[in-house]
Amino acid sequence: MHTFLAPRFWGVHLLALVCVVAAGWLGAWQYGAWQERRAAEAADLTQLDPIPLDEAMGPDDPFPGDLVGHPVVVDGTWVPDGTVFVSGREHAGHSGYWVVTPLALSGPGTPAIPVVRGWVPSPESAPPAPTGSIDLVGGLQPPEGSTTVDENPDDDVLPQLRIADLIQHVDQDLYGAYVVAADPTDGLEQADLAQLPDAGSFTALRNLLYALEWWVFGAFAIFIWWRYLRDTVQREDAAEDPVPSDA
């Protein structure tokens, strides 16, 4: 009885291992390139020319899904009493808080829109909320709505930027969206966009197909390795144990 572990098969095992590892690594490299190119295109979409907020959406409109991350221009008056802190936000590898202050937009009866002014490591380190009028550019973002529960609704720290939670801190209506300021206000670090726009369906598709091709090659190499060993061992076993002829 022959076995796959015989020393004369070690070269076959080594060749198969090299082929599978190489195919797996090349497939992972192409898959990573696919992800990086899509992320780069998504980031590029956030650098488009800004448009006025009222061209992107109205006060009572649902969020326009095709404008996630699109730069918009907003102008109005800060509502400093409505400032809140959103926990669990990353910046440069550190966890901290978004500083969010509503901006009452110009025009009678116009709702306010929450503006992420920037990031701080703790609420205590945040500078005083600004007052007065301003016009700014920021990335448009849909409101968050996970199942996270605000354990203390009486404080000014929120676990997520959900309009239904934020409106309890502001005495006026709010847009169904928020804006992440492109330039943080004084004393704050830049806040990153929570959601980026979707890259095109065919962006870097060739890299994804190359990744799949390499992984298929690796699977084929495993099949050839197993089939060669099986057939070789079966032939050798048959040669050593011939079927006896009838007397």
Phi and psi in degrees as GROMACS dihedral restraints (atoms count N, CA, C in turn):
[ dihedral_restraints ]
;  ai    aj    ak    al  type     phi  dphi    fc
    3     4     5     6     1   -91.3    20    10
    4     5     6     7     1   161.1    20    10
    6     7     8     9     1  -135.5    20    10
    7     8     9    10     1   152.3    20    10
    9    10    11    12     1   -64.9    20    10
   10    11    12    13     1   -18.3    20    10
   12    13    14    15     1   -89.6    20    10
   13    14    15    16     1     5.2    20    10
   15    16    17    18     1   -60.2    20    10
   16    17    18    19     1   141.2    20    10
   18    19    20    21     1   -54.3    20    10
   19    20    21    22     1   -32.4    20    10
   21    22    23    24     1   -68.7    20    10
   22    23    24    25     1   -11.2    20    10
   24    25    26    27     1   -96.9    20    10
   25    26    27    28     1    -2.2    20    10
   27    28    29    30     1   -62.7    20    10
   28    29    30    31     1   -35.6    20    10
   30    31    32    33     1   -62.8    20    10
   31    32    33    34     1   -38.8    20    10
   33    34    35    36     1   -65.8    20    10
   34    35    36    37     1   -42.5    20    10
   36    37    38    39     1   -61.1    20    10
   37    38    39    40     1   -43.4    20    10
   39    40    41    42     1   -65.0    20    10
   40    41    42    43     1   -42.8    20    10
   42    43    44    45     1   -62.0    20    10
   43    44    45    46     1   -43.9    20    10
   45    46    47    48     1   -63.7    20    10
   46    47    48    49     1   -41.6    20    10
   48    49    50    51     1   -62.4    20    10
   49    50    51    52     1   -43.5    20    10
   51    52    53    54     1   -61.8    20    10
   52    53    54    55     1   -44.3    20    10
   54    55    56    57     1   -62.7    20    10
   55    56    57    58     1   -43.8    20    10
   57    58    59    60     1   -68.7    20    10
   58    59    60    61     1   -44.4    20    10
   60    61    62    63     1   -63.7    20    10
   61    62    63    64     1   -43.3    20    10
   63    64    65    66     1   -63.6    20    10
   64    65    66    67     1   -43.9    20    10
   66    67    68    69     1   -65.2    20    10
   67    68    69    70     1   -40.3    20    10
   69    70    71    72     1   -64.4    20    10
   70    71    72    73     1   -42.7    20    10
   72    73    74    75     1   -66.8    20    10
   73    74    75    76     1   -43.7    20    10
   75    76    77    78     1   -66.1    20    10
   76    77    78    79     1   -37.4    20    10
   78    79    80    81     1   -64.4    20    10
   79    80    81    82     1   -42.5    20    10
   81    82    83    84     1   -64.9    20    10
   82    83    84    85     1   -37.9    20    10
   84    85    86    87     1   -63.8    20    10
   85    86    87    88     1   -44.4    20    10
   87    88    89    90     1   -67.1    20    10
   88    89    90    91     1   -36.5    20    10
   90    91    92    93     1   -66.0    20    10
   91    92    93    94     1   -40.6    20    10
   93    94    95    96     1   -63.5    20    10
   94    95    96    97     1   -39.2    20    10
   96    97    98    99     1   -63.9    20    10
   97    98    99   100     1   -36.4    20    10
   99   100   101   102     1   -62.6    20    10
  100   101   102   103     1   -46.1    20    10
  102   103   104   105     1   -64.7    20    10
  103   104   105   106     1   -42.9    20    10
  105   106   107   108     1   -65.1    20    10
  106   107   108   109     1   -41.3    20    10
  108   109   110   111     1   -67.8    20    10
  109   110   111   112     1   -36.5    20    10
  111   112   113   114     1   -68.0    20    10
  112   113   114   115     1   -40.2    20    10
  114   115   116   117     1   -64.8    20    10
  115   116   117   118     1   -38.9    20    10
  117   118   119   120     1   -64.5    20    10
  118   119   120   121     1   -40.4    20    10
  120   121   122   123     1   -67.0    20    10
  121   122   123   124     1   -39.9    20    10
  123   124   125   126     1   -60.8    20    10
  124   125   126   127     1   -41.4    20    10
  126   127   128   129     1   -65.7    20    10
  127   128   129   130     1   -37.4    20    10
  129   130   131   132     1   -62.5    20    10
  130   131   132   133     1   -35.2    20    10
  132   133   134   135     1   -65.2    20    10
  133   134   135   136     1   -23.4    20    10
  135   136   137   138     1   -79.1    20    10
  136   137   138   139     1    -4.6    20    10
  138   139   140   141     1  -101.4    20    10
  139   140   141   142     1    11.7    20    10
  141   142   143   144     1   -65.1    20    10
  142   143   144   145     1   163.2    20    10
  144   145   146   147     1   -62.2    20    10
  145   146   147   148     1   133.1    20    10
  147   148   149   150     1   -67.9    20    10
  148   149   150   151     1   150.0    20    10
  150   151   152   153     1  -122.3    20    10
  151   152   153   154     1   155.0    20    10
  153   154   155   156     1   -60.1    20    10
  154   155   156   157     1   145.0    20    10
  156   157   158   159     1   -56.2    20    10
  157   158   159   160     1   -39.7    20    10
  159   160   161   162     1   -69.6    20    10
  160   161   162   163     1   -14.1    20    10
  162   163   164   165     1   -82.9    20    10
  163   164   165   166     1   -23.0    20    10
  165   166   167   168     1   -84.6    20    10
  166   167   168   169     1   -42.8    20    10
  168   169   170   171     1  -164.2    20    10
  169   170   171   172     1   153.5    20    10
  171   172   173   174     1   -91.7    20    10
  172   173   174   175     1   171.5    20    10
  174   175   176   177     1   -59.3    20    10
  175   176   177   178     1   -32.7    20    10
  177   178   179   180     1  -108.7    20    10
  178   179   180   181     1     8.8    20    10
  180   181   182   183     1   -79.7    20    10
  181   182   183   184     1   149.2    20    10
  183   184   185   186     1   -68.5    20    10
  184   185   186   187     1   160.6    20    10
  186   187   188   189     1   -65.5    20    10
  187   188   189   190     1   131.8    20    10
  189   190   191   192     1   -77.4    20    10
  190   191   192   193     1   106.4    20    10
  192   193   194   195     1   -60.9    20    10
  193   194   195   196     1   -23.5    20    10
  195   196   197   198     1   -85.0    20    10
  196   197   198   199     1     3.3    20    10
  198   199   200   201     1  -117.7    20    10
  199   200   201   202     1    22.2    20    10
  201   202   203   204     1   -60.5    20    10
  202   203   204   205     1   125.2    20    10
  204   205   206   207     1    80.3    20    10
  205   206   207   208     1    -3.3    20    10
  207   208   209   210     1   -68.2    20    10
  208   209   210   211     1   135.1    20    10
  210   211   212   213     1   -66.8    20    10
  211   212   213   214     1   135.3    20    10
  213   214   215   216     1  -130.8    20    10
  214   215   216   217     1   155.6    20    10
  216   217   218   219     1  -103.8    20    10
  217   218   219   220     1   128.3    20    10
  219   220   221   222     1  -128.4    20    10
  220   221   222   223     1   144.3    20    10
  222   223   224   225     1  -140.6    20    10
  223   224   225   226     1   142.6    20    10
  225   226   227   228     1   173.5    20    10
  226   227   228   229     1  -156.0    20    10
  228   229   230   231     1  -121.6    20    10
  229   230   231   232     1   132.4    20    10
  231   232   233   234     1   -62.7    20    10
  232   233   234   235     1   145.8    20    10
  234   235   236   237     1  -113.7    20    10
  235   236   237   238     1    81.7    20    10
  237   238   239   240     1   -62.1    20    10
  238   239   240   241     1   -30.3    20    10
  240   241   242   243     1   -67.4    20    10
  241   242   243   244     1   -15.8    20    10
  243   244   245   246     1   -93.7    20    10
  244   245   246   247     1    10.2    20    10
  246   247   248   249     1   -66.5    20    10
  247   248   249   250     1   132.6    20    10
  249   250   251   252     1  -133.5    20    10
  250   251   252   253     1   168.6    20    10
  252   253   254   255     1  -121.9    20    10
  253   254   255   256     1   130.5    20    10
  255   256   257   258     1  -104.2    20    10
  256   257   258   259     1   119.3    20    10
  258   259   260   261     1   -81.3    20    10
  259   260   261   262     1   168.1    20    10
  261   262   263   264     1    72.2    20    10
  262   263   264   265     1    31.2    20    10
  264   265   266   267     1  -105.1    20    10
  265   266   267   268     1   130.9    20    10
  267   268   269   270     1   -90.6    20    10
  268   269   270   271     1   144.4    20    10
  270   271   272   273     1  -154.3    20    10
  271   272   273   274     1   121.0    20    10
  273   274   275   276     1    53.1    20    10
  274   275   276   277     1    38.1    20    10
  276   277   278   279     1    81.5    20    10
  277   278   279   280     1     6.0    20    10
  279   280   281   282     1  -118.2    20    10
  280   281   282   283     1   146.0    20    10
  282   283   284   285     1   -90.6    20    10
  283   284   285   286     1   138.1    20    10
  285   286   287   288     1  -159.9    20    10
  286   287   288   289     1  -141.9    20    10
  288   289   290   291     1  -136.9    20    10
  289   290   291   292     1   143.8    20    10
  291   292   293   294     1   -81.3    20    10
  292   293   294   295     1   142.9    20    10
  294   295   296   297     1  -104.4    20    10
  295   296   297   298     1   116.8    20    10
  297   298   299   300     1  -119.7    20    10
  298   299   300   301     1   124.4    20    10
  300   301   302   303     1  -128.3    20    10
  301   302   303   304     1   128.7    20    10
  303   304   305   306     1   -67.5    20    10
  304   305   306   307     1   149.1    20    10
  306   307   308   309     1  -119.3    20    10
  307   308   309   310     1   113.7    20    10
  309   310   311   312     1   -75.8    20    10
  310   311   312   313     1   113.3    20    10
  312   313   314   315     1   -73.2    20    10
  313   314   315   316     1   154.9    20    10
  315   316   317   318     1   -66.5    20    10
  316   317   318   319     1   144.5    20    10
  318   319   320   321     1   113.6    20    10
  319   320   321   322     1   138.4    20    10
  321   322   323   324     1   -66.1    20    10
  322   323   324   325     1   135.9    20    10
  324   325   326   327     1    72.0    20    10
  325   326   327   328     1     8.6    20    10
  327   328   329   330     1   -82.6    20    10
  328   329   330   331     1   132.3    20    10
  330   331   332   333     1   -65.6    20    10
  331   332   333   334     1   167.5    20    10
  333   334   335   336     1   -90.3    20    10
  334   335   336   337     1   160.9    20    10
  336   337   338   339     1  -125.0    20    10
  337   338   339   340     1   130.9    20    10
  339   340   341   342     1   -64.8    20    10
  340   341   342   343     1   135.7    20    10
  342   343   344   345     1  -121.2    20    10
  343   344   345   346     1   122.6    20    10
  345   346   347   348     1   -78.8    20    10
  346   347   348   349     1   103.8    20    10
  348   349   350   351     1   -75.8    20    10
  349   350   351   352     1   -23.6    20    10
  351   352   353   354     1   161.8    20    10
  352   353   354   355     1  -165.3    20    10
  354   355   356   357     1  -125.5    20    10
  355   356   357   358     1   143.6    20    10
  357   358   359   360     1  -136.9    20    10
  358   359   360   361     1   153.1    20    10
  360   361   362   363     1   -71.1    20    10
  361   362   363   364     1   -24.5    20    10
  363   364   365   366     1  -155.7    20    10
  364   365   366   367     1   152.6    20    10
  366   367   368   369     1   -59.7    20    10
  367   368   369   370     1   -31.8    20    10
  369   370   371   372     1   -66.4    20    10
  370   371   372   373     1   -24.2    20    10
  372   373   374   375     1   -89.7    20    10
  373   374   375   376     1     0.0    20    10
  375   376   377   378     1   -75.8    20    10
  376   377   378   379     1   139.9    20    10
  378   379   380   381     1   -72.4    20    10
  379   380   381   382     1   165.5    20    10
  381   382   383   384     1   -58.5    20    10
  382   383   384   385     1   148.2    20    10
  384   385   386   387     1   -65.5    20    10
  385   386   387   388     1   143.6    20    10
  387   388   389   390     1   -73.8    20    10
  388   389   390   391     1   162.8    20    10
  390   391   392   393     1  -129.3    20    10
  391   392   393   394     1   170.4    20    10
  393   394   395   396     1    88.1    20    10
  394   395   396   397     1  -171.7    20    10
  396   397   398   399     1   -96.0    20    10
  397   398   399   400     1   156.8    20    10
  399   400   401   402     1  -161.8    20    10
  400   401   402   403     1   152.1    20    10
  402   403   404   405     1  -123.8    20    10
  403   404   405   406     1   137.6    20    10
  405   406   407   408     1  -145.7    20    10
  406   407   408   409     1   166.5    20    10
  408   409   410   411     1  -115.5    20    10
  409   410   411   412     1   137.6    20    10
  411   412   413   414     1  -155.7    20    10
  412   413   414   415     1   165.9    20    10
  414   415   416   417     1   -83.1    20    10
  415   416   417   418     1   129.0    20    10
  417   418   419   420     1   -76.3    20    10
  418   419   420   421     1   132.7    20    10
  420   421   422   423     1  -133.0    20    10
  421   422   423   424     1   143.2    20    10
  423   424   425   426     1   -74.3    20    10
  424   425   426   427     1   149.6    20    10
  426   427   428   429     1   -64.7    20    10
  427   428   429   430     1   148.7    20    10
  429   430   431   432     1   -82.3    20    10
  430   431   432   433     1   156.5    20    10
  432   433   434   435     1  -159.9    20    10
  433   434   435   436     1    48.1    20    10
  435   436   437   438     1   -77.4    20    10
  436   437   438   439     1  -178.7    20    10
  438   439   440   441     1   -87.6    20    10
  439   440   441   442     1     7.3    20    10
  441   442   443   444     1   -62.8    20    10
  442   443   444   445     1   133.5    20    10
  444   445   446   447     1  -101.3    20    10
  445   446   447   448     1   135.1    20    10
  447   448   449   450     1   -77.8    20    10
  448   449   450   451     1   107.1    20    10
  450   451   452   453     1   -71.0    20    10
  451   452   453   454     1   -20.8    20    10
  453   454   455   456     1  -136.4    20    10
  454   455   456   457     1    84.8    20    10
  456   457   458   459     1   -68.4    20    10
  457   458   459   460     1    -7.1    20    10
  459   460   461   462     1   -88.2    20    10
  460   461   462   463     1   -12.4    20    10
  462   463   464   465     1   -96.1    20    10
  463   464   465   466     1  -176.6    20    10
  465   466   467   468     1  -104.7    20    10
  466   467   468   469     1    23.0    20    10
  468   469   470   471     1  -111.1    20    10
  469   470   471   472     1   126.8    20    10
  471   472   473   474     1  -116.0    20    10
  472   473   474   475     1   148.2    20    10
  474   475   476   477     1   -82.6    20    10
  475   476   477   478     1   -12.7    20    10
  477   478   479   480     1  -158.4    20    10
  478   479   480   481     1   161.6    20    10
  480   481   482   483     1   -96.1    20    10
  481   482   483   484     1    78.6    20    10
  483   484   485   486     1  -106.7    20    10
  484   485   486   487     1   130.2    20    10
  486   487   488   489     1   -59.6    20    10
  487   488   489   490     1   -38.0    20    10
  489   490   491   492     1   -62.0    20    10
  490   491   492   493     1   -31.6    20    10
  492   493   494   495     1   -80.2    20    10
  493   494   495   496     1   -41.1    20    10
  495   496   497   498     1   -68.0    20    10
  496   497   498   499     1   -33.5    20    10
  498   499   500   501     1   -65.3    20    10
  499   500   501   502     1   -18.3    20    10
  501   502   503   504     1   -72.0    20    10
  502   503   504   505     1   -12.9    20    10
  504   505   506   507     1  -103.9    20    10
  505   506   507   508     1     0.3    20    10
  507   508   509   510     1  -130.9    20    10
  508   509   510   511     1   137.9    20    10
  510   511   512   513     1   -93.5    20    10
  511   512   513   514     1    43.1    20    10
  513   514   515   516     1  -162.1    20    10
  514   515   516   517     1   165.7    20    10
  516   517   518   519     1   -67.7    20    10
  517   518   519   520     1   157.2    20    10
  519   520   521   522     1  -126.3    20    10
  520   521   522   523     1   149.9    20    10
  522   523   524   525     1   -62.7    20    10
  523   524   525   526     1   155.7    20    10
  525   526   527   528     1   -85.5    20    10
  526   527   528   529     1    46.6    20    10
  528   529   530   531     1  -166.0    20    10
  529   530   531   532     1   173.1    20    10
  531   532   533   534     1  -143.4    20    10
  532   533   534   535     1   168.0    20    10
  534   535   536   537     1  -125.3    20    10
  535   536   537   538     1   135.0    20    10
  537   538   539   540     1   -99.4    20    10
  538   539   540   541     1   113.4    20    10
  540   541   542   543     1   -58.5    20    10
  541   542   543   544     1   133.2    20    10
  543   544   545   546     1   -67.0    20    10
  544   545   546   547     1   -32.1    20    10
  546   547   548   549     1  -122.2    20    10
  547   548   549   550     1   119.5    20    10
  549   550   551   552     1   -65.4    20    10
  550   551   552   553     1   151.2    20    10
  552   553   554   555     1   -73.9    20    10
  553   554   555   556     1   165.9    20    10
  555   556   557   558     1   -53.1    20    10
  556   557   558   559     1   133.8    20    10
  558   559   560   561     1    88.2    20    10
  559   560   561   562     1     1.7    20    10
  561   562   563   564     1  -119.4    20    10
  562   563   564   565     1   154.3    20    10
  564   565   566   567     1   -88.9    20    10
  565   566   567   568     1   159.1    20    10
  567   568   569   570     1   -64.7    20    10
  568   569   570   571     1   131.6    20    10
  570   571   572   573     1   -91.5    20    10
  571   572   573   574     1   141.1    20    10
  573   574   575   576     1   -89.2    20    10
  574   575   576   577     1   150.7    20    10
  576   577   578   579     1   -64.4    20    10
  577   578   579   580     1   133.2    20    10
  579   580   581   582     1   -74.4    20    10
  580   581   582   583     1   -34.3    20    10
  582   583   584   585     1  -130.6    20    10
  583   584   585   586     1   132.6    20    10
  585   586   587   588     1  -103.7    20    10
  586   587   588   589     1   158.1    20    10
  588   589   590   591     1   -66.4    20    10
  589   590   591   592     1   155.5    20    10
  591   592   593   594     1   -72.9    20    10
  592   593   594   595     1   134.0    20    10
  594   595   596   597     1   -73.8    20    10
  595   596   597   598     1   161.8    20    10
  597   598   599   600     1   -60.1    20    10
  598   599   600   601     1   150.6    20    10
  600   601   602   603     1   -59.5    20    10
  601   602   603   604     1   -31.0    20    10
  603   604   605   606     1  -100.4    20    10
  604   605   606   607     1     8.3    20    10
  606   607   608   609     1   -64.2    20    10
  607   608   609   610     1   123.7    20    10
  609   610   611   612     1    57.1    20    10
  610   611   612   613     1    27.9    20    10
  612   613   614   615     1   -60.5    20    10
  613   614   615   616     1   -33.8    20    10
  615   616   617   618     1   -60.4    20    10
  616   617   618   619     1   -40.0    20    10
  618   619   620   621     1   -62.5    20    10
  619   620   621   622     1   -40.7    20    10
  621   622   623   624     1   -64.7    20    10
  622   623   624   625     1   -41.7    20    10
  624   625   626   627     1   -66.7    20    10
  625   626   627   628     1   -38.1    20    10
  627   628   629   630     1   -62.1    20    10
  628   629   630   631     1   -40.0    20    10
  630   631   632   633     1   -60.9    20    10
  631   632   633   634     1   -47.0    20    10
  633   634   635   636     1   -62.5    20    10
  634   635   636   637     1   -38.7    20    10
  636   637   638   639     1   -62.5    20    10
  637   638   639   640     1   -43.2    20    10
  639   640   641   642     1   -65.8    20    10
  640   641   642   643     1   -38.6    20    10
  642   643   644   645     1   -68.5    20    10
  643   644   645   646     1   -36.0    20    10
  645   646   647   648     1   -64.5    20    10
  646   647   648   649     1   -40.6    20    10
  648   649   650   651     1   -60.2    20    10
  649   650   651   652     1   -42.6    20    10
  651   652   653   654     1   -62.0    20    10
  652   653   654   655     1   -42.0    20    10
  654   655   656   657     1   -64.7    20    10
  655   656   657   658     1   -37.4    20    10
  657   658   659   660     1   -66.3    20    10
  658   659   660   661     1   -37.7    20    10
  660   661   662   663     1   -62.7    20    10
  661   662   663   664     1   -39.1    20    10
  663   664   665   666     1   -64.0    20    10
  664   665   666   667     1   -41.6    20    10
  666   667   668   669     1   -63.3    20    10
  667   668   669   670     1   -45.3    20    10
  669   670   671   672     1   -63.2    20    10
  670   671   672   673     1   -41.6    20    10
  672   673   674   675     1   -59.7    20    10
  673   674   675   676     1   -49.9    20    10
  675   676   677   678     1   -64.8    20    10
  676   677   678   679     1   -41.9    20    10
  678   679   680   681     1   -66.7    20    10
  679   680   681   682     1   -40.1    20    10
  681   682   683   684     1   -63.9    20    10
  682   683   684   685     1   -47.0    20    10
  684   685   686   687     1   -63.6    20    10
  685   686   687   688     1   -44.1    20    10
  687   688   689   690     1   -61.8    20    10
  688   689   690   691     1   -47.8    20    10
  690   691   692   693     1   -66.1    20    10
  691   692   693   694     1   -38.9    20    10
  693   694   695   696     1   -64.3    20    10
  694   695   696   697     1   -46.5    20    10
  696   697   698   699     1   -65.1    20    10
  697   698   699   700     1   -40.5    20    10
  699   700   701   702     1   -64.0    20    10
  700   701   702   703     1   -40.8    20    10
  702   703   704   705     1   -64.0    20    10
  703   704   705   706     1   -43.5    20    10
  705   706   707   708     1   -67.2    20    10
  706   707   708   709     1   -38.7    20    10
  708   709   710   711     1   -66.1    20    10
  709   710   711   712     1   -38.1    20    10
  711   712   713   714     1   -67.8    20    10
  712   713   714   715     1   -35.5    20    10
  714   715   716   717     1   -68.9    20    10
  715   716   717   718     1   -32.5    20    10
  717   718   719   720     1   -82.2    20    10
  718   719   720   721     1   -22.6    20    10
  720   721   722   723     1  -124.5    20    10
  721   722   723   724     1    72.0    20    10
  723   724   725   726     1   -64.4    20    10
  724   725   726   727     1   148.4    20    10
  726   727   728   729     1   -71.6    20    10
  727   728   729   730     1   123.5    20    10
  729   730   731   732     1   -65.1    20    10
  730   731   732   733     1   141.9    20    10
  732   733   734   735     1   -81.8    20    10
  733   734   735   736     1   154.7    20    10
  735   736   737   738     1   -71.1    20    10
  736   737   738   739     1   138.0    20    10
